[in-house]
């Protein structure tokens, strides 16, 4: 599809955003931390990691979520993921003006997993000493509950769709919302992703030896695995003409979306990088752009040996030596939230004239011909970027983001 053909269809604007992640609560704090290329990974505090190889993760400060709800009784029942979503949605609505979503599309992988863990432990205790489990744990466990809690807390009534597609979930959610507006079926959609740290998920990655006992070093020659993180990010998407007609501030456009499945292995990507490459090619085709029109790639970049190798090859073959960084070194991998969090990071960075740093980088991988933005942000006037998310089972998603100056 040519650029002219692509823009004949409805254009999709980002008119507001909200975020809470280890980098900070809100967009303003996030920009500051991104500029400083700060390492926000710390020792796990929420559960015991005594028997794990990895003992660190990107964690939110409880104080950032303390006022998630003004109803004290309801507050006690809210899962951490719900409180994260409420914080992100509150910020978005403060900036969104008259934005009223017709649909909500969000991605997640863990949902309210830790409540499920507590319920199970309660059942185990009940067998030994009598009833102890709390019904609200299982009632607040389903993956849609965090999104519904946030909508209810902020008096929104749009129907909600949840996409759970491994680590591509957040990008898939944004891409699906983009296509719904581009098709003309909707004018305004709330989209994004969320995941809170879960002991079961954390230990699972540790057992797979996908998590590292040292620093997360995306694309580094000595990379040894990922660290996990948590967060929530939301974007208000709107038909561009409608947004401009009502005088909304246009932060960026989502102009392309591509997906693929390489079906190579349950957890490992096809080493050739064919899956990531197809997703990026399809995103570019959707946007009507040529590879040389992309000025930055926010890579999936988990710092696992196979994933970075496959993605790195795909980027180098398709885009050449475009500037590349993964922000997961700063905050870890937030799973279903990652695509949404990193889309917000990308928009914020490009609007403020810099490219995010790939921290903890020591030495390039000689097998990957990449222009890594190593350790410090890079001033740049780039306006078009690809944001990648790739997950277990060979599920791949990419979106094209085009920004306007802040």
N, C-alpha and C positions, 0 to 999 in steps of 0.2 A: 504494500500500500504506500503510495506517495504521500509526501507531507500535505499536499493540497487535498487529496482524498481523505486523509485522516482528519483534517480539521473541518471537513464538511459535516462530520458527525458532531454531536454536542460535545463541547469542551468542558472539562471538569476542573473546577477551582478548589483549592484548599483555602477556606476563609477563616479558620480558627484551629487552634491546637491546644491540647493539654497533656502534660506528662509528669510522671513521678518515677524516678529511677535512682540507682545508687549515685548518679551524677548530681542529683538535687531534686527539689520539689518545685516544679514549674519551669517554664521556658527560659525565663531570665537567669535563674540559677544554673540551668543546664548550659546555656551559652558560655557563662563564665568558666565552668568546669571544663567544657570542651576546649576553650582557648588555652587553658592551663595544662591541657593533656594530663590531667590528674589521674592517678591510679586509685580507684575507689573500691578495690577488692580487699576484703579483710577476713579475719578468722571467723568461722561460723559460730554464732551465738545461740541459735534457736533450738538446736538439738545436738546430741553428742556425736562427735566425729572421731572419737578415740580410736576406732578400729578401721578408719578409712585412710586411703593413701592421700587423698585430697582433703584439706581441712579449711579451705577458703571459698568465698563466694562474694558476689556483689550484693550488698544488703541495703535495704532502706532503713532510715532512722524512724523509730516509732513516733517521734514527735511530729514528723511530717504528716502523719495520718491521724493525729489525736482528735481532731475535730471533724471527723468524717460524717458524723450524724449528730444532730441536736437532741435526738431521742435516746436517753441514757439506756433504757431497757432494750431498745432495738440495737444500739451500739454494741452491747454485750454479745448479741447473736451474730453480728456481722463477721464474715470471714475476712482475713487480711486482704485477700484479693478484692473483695467488695470495697473495702476502705480505700485501696489503691485506685480503683475505678472511680469512686466518688470524688477523690481528690483531683484526678485528671479531668473528669467531666466538669467539675465546678470551674476549673481554670478555663476550659474551652468555652463554657457558656458566658463567662465574664467578658470574653473577647468577641463572641459570635454575634452580638446584636440580636436581630430578629430571627436567627436561625432556629427553625423548628423541624427536626428530622422526620421524614416519612417512614424511614426504615433504619434499623441499627444492625450493623454487620461487624462482628468481632471475632478474633481468633484467640484460642487458648489451647494448652495441652494438659495442664494439671487441674484446672478448675479449682474446686475447693478441697483438693486432695488431703490436706492436713486434717480437716474435719473427719474425713473418712478414716484416717489413721487413728484419730482419737476414739472414734466410734468402735473400731475394731478392738482397740486396747480395752475399751470399756466392756465389750463382750467377753474378752478373755478374763477380765477381773470378775465379772459377774459369775462366771463358772466356778470361781474359787471362793469368792466372799459374798456374793449376792449382787443385786442390780446396782450398776454404777454408771452405765452409759446414758448420755443425754440425747433425747430424740432430735434436738435442734442441730446437733452435729450432722446427722445424716440428711436432715431437711435442707441444710445449707451447703451440701456437698456437690450437687449437680453443677456442671460447667457453665450453664446459663445463668446461675444465681447471681454471680458478681455483676454481670451486665444489668440484670433486672433490678438488683438492689440500687445500682447507680441511677438508673432511669427513674425509679420510684423516689429516691432521695431528692432528685432535682426536678420532680414534677413533669417528666416527659412520658409520653404514652406510645411511642412508636413500637411496632412489632420488632422482635429481635431474632436474628439468625446467628448461630455460632458455628464457626469453621474450626475443626480440629484436624489438622493435616500436618502433624509433626511440626518441625521447626519452621516450616513455610507458612504456618497458619496466619500470622499477622499480615504478611505480604499478600497472601491469598484473600484475606478479608478486604484489604484496601483495593486489590485488583477487582474483586467481585463487585464492590461498591462502585468503583470507577465504571465498570461495564454497564451496571444498572442505570447510571445516570447518562452515560454516553449513548445508550440505546433509546433514551427518551422516556423510559418507563417511570423514572423518578427525577425529582428536582434537587432534593436535599437528603443526604444520608450521613449518619454518624458511623464512623468506622474506626478500627484500631485493634489493639490486642492487649492481653494481660496474662501474667503468670506470677504466682508467689512461690517462694522457695518451699519445697516439700521434701521431707526426709526420705520418703520412698523413692522419689525421682532422683534425689541427690545420691543415695546409696546405689541406685541402679546404674547410674553413669559411672560411679566409682568401681562397681563390680565389673563393668565392661572394660575397665582401664582406659576409658575415654577421657577421664578427668586427670589433671596433672597435679603432682605434689609440689610443683614450683610455680613460677609465673606463667601466665597465659601469654604466648608469644606468636601471634598470628603471622604466618608466612615466613617466619624466621627459620633459618637452616636447622636450628636445634629445638624446634617446637616439639612439645611432648604431650599436648592435650589441652582440653578446655577447662575453664572454671564456669560454674553456673552463676546466674544472677536472677534478679526479679525486677518487675516494673510493670507499668501500665501507660499506654499512650493512646490518645484519641485524636482523630482529625475530622473536622467538619467539611464534607465535600458537597459542592453545590454546582449546578449548571452555571457555567461562566456568565452567560448572558443574563440570567436571572439575578446572579450575585451583583453584577455590575449595575443592573437596573435599579437595585435597591441600595446602591452605594456601599456595598460591603467591601472591606479591605481584602484584596487578593494577595495571599501570601505566596502561593505557588500554584502550579497546575500538575495534576497527574495526567500524563499524555500517552502512556503506553503500558501494557501489561502482557507478560508472557509466562506460560507454564509449560512444564514437560515432566515426564516420568521416565527414568532410564531403566528401572527394573533390574538393576545389576545384582544387588545384594540387599539383605535386610537392613544393614546399618552402613555399609560402605558404598560410596559412589563409584560409577564406572571410571576407572583410572584415566580414560581418554578425555574426560571432561565433556562428553557429548551431551549429557543432560543439562548442565549449567549453560553450555553454549546455546542449545536450542531455546532455552527459556529467555536468554538475553536477546537472541536473534528475533524471537517472536515479539518481545517487548519493543524492540526498535522498529519492527515492521508495523506494529500497532500504532506507534507514535509517528510513523512516516519519516524516520530519521536514519541517516547513514551512521555507521560506527564512528567515523571521525568527528561527528558532531557531539559526542559525549565528552564532557570535560572532567568527569570524576566518577569513580565507582566506589560505593560503600559496599564492601565485600561481606559475604557471609562470614568468612575468615574465622573459623572456630579454633584454630591452632592445633587441630588434630592432623597427623601427617597425611592421611589419604584425602581428607576433605580439602585442605588447602592446596594440595597438589592438583587435584582435579579442577577446582575453581580457578586456580592460577593459570593453568594451561588454557582453559577456556577463555579467560580474559585476554591473555597475551595473543592468542590466535585470532580472536575476533576484533579486539580493540587496539592492539599494539601497546605502546608504552603510555597508556593513559594513567594519570595519578590514581593510586589505589590505597585504601586503608580499611582496616577492620577496627571498629570501636569496641570490640569485645574484650580487648586487653584492659580497657578502662573499667568495665563493669561486669564482665562475664556474659554468658549466653543466657538470655531470658526466655528461651524456648518459644512458646507461642506468642509472646509479646515482642520478640526480637525484631520482626519485620516492621512493626508499627513504631517501636522505639527508635529504630535506626532510620526510618523515614523522617521522623521528626528531627533527629540529629542532623540529617542531610539538609533538610530545608533550612534549619536554623543556621548551619554553618555557611551554606551558599548565600543566604540573605545577608550575612554579616561579613562576607568577603574572605573566608578562609576555608581550607580543607582540613578535616579532622585528622589527628595523628594516630598512627599505628604504634602504640607504646610497647615497651619491653623488647624492642627490636634490636638485635645484636649483629647478626650477619645474614646477608641474603642467601637464599637457596639457589644454588647454581643451576638447578633444573628449571627455574621459573624466571622468565624474562619480564619482570614487573618493575614499575616505578612506584615503590613503596614510600609512603609519606612517613618516614621513620621518626618516631619519638617526639617531634614538635610539629605544631600546626604549620600549614603552608599558606601564605597569603595568595589569593587567587580570585580572578573575576569570573570563574566558571558559573554557568547558569543552567546547565543540563547535566543530570547525573542518572546513573543506574543504581538501584538499591536491590541487593540480592538476598534471597533466603532459600536455603536448601536443607532438606530434612531426611530422616531415616526412610528407607524404602525407595529412595531415588526420587523424591518429590521436590521439584524445583520451581521457584517463582522469582520473577524480576519485574520491577516497575520502573518507568521513566518519570523522573521528577524535573520540572522546569520552574525555575524560581525568578522572582523579581527582586530588585534591590530593596533593602530595608528602609 
